[in-house]
Amino acid sequence: MPSKAKNSIHSLKSARRRRAPRGAPMRFIKEVALHHDADECLIWPYGRNADGYARLNIEGRHVYGHVVVCEETRGPRPTPERQASHSCGQGHEGCIAPRHLTWKTPAENAQDRIDHGTAGPGKLTASKADAIRDLQGLLPYRLLAQEYHVRGCTISAIIRGKTWRLRPAP
């Protein structure tokens, strides 16, 4: 790979690693998200996980922004199984709008994803898994997941060899 291409890939990777100023994500939740009283989505401006969901660090723990907002506006999680669900279907785009969040069972949340059309078919083949590995480092997992209609954690599992392991050449 030419050095110019290596440099652009390196800058892509380092750009994704930039962190928000200390305390800024929680400040955004307290000062912006909790006062967002509109029907439109409120998109998380900081780091997201491979599936596109808002992610922040609170006291050394990685937590989801939509869960924090749901806890603040709807109260604590009613049962450990309940999930913060998006009525807008845009959680994978980083939405943390308080009006869009409620506690739902996993089955209700899964049905919402089907209703919103965000529960992609997820049909992969060995050749698609190989293509995903070839694109490692060139595209963010989130974009690969959108392209192949799977979740970001599926992309991660493929790249780490947890699923669709490389087969030895004959």
N, C-alpha and C positions, 0 to 999 in steps of 0.2 A: 504494500500500500504506500503510495507516495506520501512524503512528509506533510505536504499541504493538507491532504485528506485526513491524516492522523491528527493534525492540529485542529481541524474543524470538528472532528469527532470528540477530541479532548475538551474543546470549549463547550460542546453540547452537553457532555457529561458533567462538567464542572458547573455549568449554568443551572443544571437540575439540582445540584447539591447546595446551592446558595441557601442560607438560612435566613429566616425573618429575624429582625432585631429582637433581642431578648424581651419577652413580655408582650410583644406586639400582637401575636395571635389571640391571646386571652383578652387583651385590651380591645381588639376588634370585636370579639364576641360581646363583651360588656357594653362597649360604647356604640357599636353599630348594629350588630345582629339582634340583640335583645330589644332594640328600639325600632327595628324594621317592622313597620305595620302596614306593608303593602302586599298585594297579591302576587307581585312579580317575584321570581327567584332572586335570592341574594347569593352571589357566587363567592366562595372562599378565595381570598387573594394570595394565600400562602401555600405551603406544601400539601400535596395530596398523595394518596397511596396509588398503587398501580391500577386500581379500579376507578380512580378519579375522585374518591371521597376525601373530604377535608380531614387533615390529620394535624395534630399538634401534640406537644409534649407538656404534660402537667406533672410536676414533681418526679421527673424521671420516667414517667409512664407515657406511652403513645396512646392517645385517645382520639376518637373521631369527633370532629367539630359538630356534626349534626346530632350526635348523642349528647354532647355538652349542652347545646341549645335546647334540645328536647327536655333534658333534666331541669334546666332553668325555667322553662316555660310551662311544662306539663307535670312537673314534680318528678320524684325518683322513679326509676324503673319499677313497675308494679310487681313483676316477677323476674327472676333471672333469665327466663327464656324470651321475654319480650324484646322487641327490636324497635329502634327508632325508624319509622317508615316515612317515606316521602309521598305526599299526595300528588306532587307535580311530576314524579317520575324522573327527576333530574338530579338525584343524589350522586350519580356517577359523573355529573358535570360539576360537582362541588357545591350544590345548593345547600344552604343552611338557614333558609327563611323560616322563622318560627311558625307562621301560619301553615306551612307545608308539612310539619312534623307531628306525628302522633306515635304512641306506643301500640304495636301490633304483634300478634303471634307470628312465628316464622311462616306458618301456612298462609296467613293473611298477607304478609309481606311478599311472599312468593307469588301469590295471586295478583297483587298489585303490579309486580314486575311483568307478568304475562299481560295484564290489562294495558300497561303503558307501552308494551312492545320493547322492553329493555331486557328481557330474558332470552337473549339470542339463542339460535339453534345449537351452537356449540359443537357442531360436527367437524371433527378434525381427522386428517389422514396422516400417514407417515410422511408423505411428501410435504404437506403443509407444516408439520412439525419441523422438518428439515429447513424449510424456508424461514420459519420463525427463528431458528438458531442462526441462520445466515444473516439475519437482520439485527442480531444482538449487538447492542452498542451503537447502532445507527439510528434507531428510533426508540422513543420511550415505550415502556411496556403498555401504557395506556393506549397509545396509537396502534400498537400491534394487536391489542385486545379488541379494539373497535374494528380493525380491518378483518380479523378472523372470527368475529362474533363470539368471543369467549371473554371470561373475566381475566383481569390482570394477574391474579394468582395462578391461573392456568398457564399463562405465558411464563411466569416465573418458574413454575414446576417443570415446564418443558425445557427451559434453558438450564436449570439445575440438574436435569436428568432424572427427576422424580417420576415423570410420566413421559411416554414416548421416548424411551431410552434409545440411544444410538445402537443400531445393530452392527455387528462386525461385518466388514465387506466379505463377500464370498470368495 
